Amino acid sequence: MKQITIAVAVLASIVMVVGAGADPAPESPRPQPTPTPTPVPEPGRIIERVSGDPALIPEARGEGWRFEDMVITTALPEGYPAPTPPGVVEIKQYPSVRRAEVSGTTSDAQGQTQGFWPLFLHIQRRGIPMTAPVEMELEGWDATEGKPPTRWTMAFLYRTQNEGPTGRDGNVVIRDSEPLTVLAIGARGRYGADRYAPLLETLENWLAENANWEAAGEPRWLGYNGPEVPRARQWGEVQLPIRKVDTSEQGKSREE
């Protein structure tokens, strides 16, 4: 056994000497994969105030907002732009946000009840902090032609996109939205498509008169307050997703 051990030790020393006597062959450089940049959502901002007194500016109050006697005490999602004052029309940009959604085909007034409780229980089970606003997307809603919504989707919004996974939780769908540009008008009073139809018509008329913008999605309304706030002081918005239209000669030739 002692002889075997000595022989192994001698062999190992020979290998080390032979290896030390020659320079190692240079390795061919391995191509390094190009790192994929992590997309960073563009922060929300107000692009332009297209109608309304420029002096009407909501006041930031800690994590909330105030305008006249209307107050938002719940934090908005990270990167969301300031709420729009009542009667003011603005073009606003929203970043990607994690949404918990419930959809239905009843009226949006019924949807406010049918959607609220599954969403509330979802964030309660998972420990997700409540944010403002609650968003209600309304398919088929057209105020100019007097068409009520045919389908609604209510969404609670996560404060950040790392608070929980996407996927499903019962009939609640959790997903990350795309960044969004909207035409928005601020509102005061009870939430609902019937109440907001004249405001949506204002947005539709503005869009019809401004050829450099076009509709890019379904109308929606936002509610910044809970039911504990008197209706007369509830702060909301009506919004139309929009996008820029290429009115240049180059853009026209591409279309042709």
N, C-alpha and C positions, 0 to 999 in steps of 0.2 A: 504493500500500500504506500509505504514511504517512497519507493522508487517511482511509482505512478505519479505521486504528487510532485516530485522533483522534475519529472519529464514534462508535466503540464506547465510548470513554472518556466522551464527553459523554452518551451515552444511559444509561450506568451511573450517572453522577452525577445525572441527572434522576430516575431510578427511586429512588435513595436519598433525594433531597429530597422527592419525593411521598410516599414511605413514611414519612418522618419527620414529615410534616405532619399525619398522622392517627393517632389512637390505634388500635392493633390491636383487632379485634373480640374480645371476651372468649370464650374457649373454654368450651363446656359441660362441666361436670365429668363425667369418664368414670367409670362405676361400677367400683369395684375388686373383683376377685374375692375372696371370703372365703377366707383361707388355710386349707388343710386341716391340722389339727394332726397331728403325727407321733405315732403311738401309742407310748407308753412302757410296756414290760412291767412289771407290778407285781412288785416284788422278792419272792423266795420267803421264806416264814416258817413257823414252827410256830404254828398257830392255837390248838391245845389239846392237852394230854396227857390222854387219856381213860382210860389204864390204865398202871400201872407206877409205881415209886418216883420221886417228883419229884427226888430227889437224884442220880439217874443221868443225868449230863450229859456228853456227849462233849467232849473238850478240843481246841480248835483248835491245830494245830501248823504254823505257817507257812501254806502253801497246803493242807495236809492236815488230818487229824483222828486222834484217838486215843481209844480207850475200853478200859480194862484192857489186855489184851495184843494187842488188835486195832488195826492202824494203817492209815490211808489216806495214801499218800504222793503221790498224783496229785491235781492241782487239780480241784475241781468246776466246772461251768459257772457263768458269772457270774450271781449272784442266786439260786443254788440254796440251799435251807435245809440245815441241818446233818443229817448222817445220824442215824437213830434207833437207840438202843441195843437190844441183843437183848432180846426179851420185852416191850418198851415199845410201847404203841399210841398213835399221835398222828394228829391231823388236820393236814395240811401243805399249803402252797400253793406251786406252782411257776410261775415265769414262762415266757413263750415261750422256746424254745430251738431252735437249728438242729441238726437230726438227720440223720445219714447212716444209711439203713435198708436192710436186706435181709430178705426174707420167704420163708417156706417152709411146707410141710405135713407135714414129718417130725416126730418127737418133739422136744421142746425140747432134750433132751440132744444129739441129733444136730445140731440147729440151732445149738448153741453152737460147733460146729466149722464147719458150713457157712456160718454168718453171719460168723464172726470174721475169716476170712482175706480175703474181698472187702472188708470194712470196713477192716481193717488196711492193706491195700495201697492203698485209696482215700486214707486220710489221709496215708500215706507219700508217694504221688505228688504230692499237693497241698500238702504241708508243713503239715498241720493238727496242732497239738499234741494228744497223747492226754489225755483227761480221764477222771474217774470220776464216776458209775458207768457201766457198760454196762447198757442197759435192754432187757429182754426182755418184750414184750407177748404175751399168750397168749389167743387167741380160743377161746371155748367152754369155758374152764377153770372148773369148778364143783366145789369140794371137798365141799360139803354133799351133793351128789348123786353124788359119786364120778366126775365126768366129767373125763377128761384133756383137755388142749388139742387142738384140731383144726388150729390154724394158729399160727405164731409170727412175730414181727417183732423182729429184733435191731437195736439202734441204738447207734452211737457218737455222742457229743455234742460239738459245737463249743464252745469256751470262750466265744466271743462270736458274734454274728450278722453281723459284718462280716469274718469270716476267709475267706470264700469264697462263691461263688454257689450258689443253689439250682438244682435241675434233676436231671439224670441223669449218672451216670458208670458206663457199663456196666449191670450189674444193681443198682447202688447208687442209691437215690433220696435226694436231699438236699432237705429241706423244713423250714419253720419250724412248730413245734407251737403249738397254742393254750395259753394259761395253764391250769393244771390244779390242782384240789383233790383230795387223796387221803386215804384212811384207810390208814395205814402201820403195820406192825409190824416191828421190827428182828429180824435173824436172825444166827446164827453157824453156820458150817459149810458143807458142799458146796452149790453152787448147783444148782437144778433144781426143776421143778414137783412131782416125786415126793417130794422132800425137804421142800418147802414146803407141801404140801397141808394139813397140820394148822394151819399159820399162816394160810392163806387161810380155812380154816373158822372160825377165831377172828374174822377180820374180817367174814365173812358173818353170823355169829351176832350180832356187835355191831350190824351194820346192821339186822338183823331186829328187834332190840330198841329201836332208836332211830328213831322214825317221822319225826323232823325232818330225816333225811338219807336219800338214796336213791342207788343205783348209777348211775353216769353214764359207764360205759365198761368195757372189758375189763380183767381182772386183769393184773398184771405183777409181775415181780421185778427187783430191781436188784442188781448185783454190783459192789462197790467195789474188789476186789482182782484182780490177775492170777493166772495159774496158778503163779507162783513162790512165792506165799504158801501155807503149809501149810493144808489144808482146815479143820483145827480152829480156825484163826485168820482164816478168811475172813469178811468182814463183808458182810451183804446186807440186803435189805428185801423184804417182800411188800406190794403196794399194791393198793387198789381205788379207782379214780376215783369221786368222789361229788359230790353237789350238795345244797344246801338245799332242803327241801320247804316250800312255803307252807302252814302249818297254820291260818292265820287264817280268819275267817268270810268275808272278802273273797276270799281265794284259793279257798275252797270254792265260792262263788257263781260265780266265773269258770269253774271246771271244769264246773259244772252248766249 
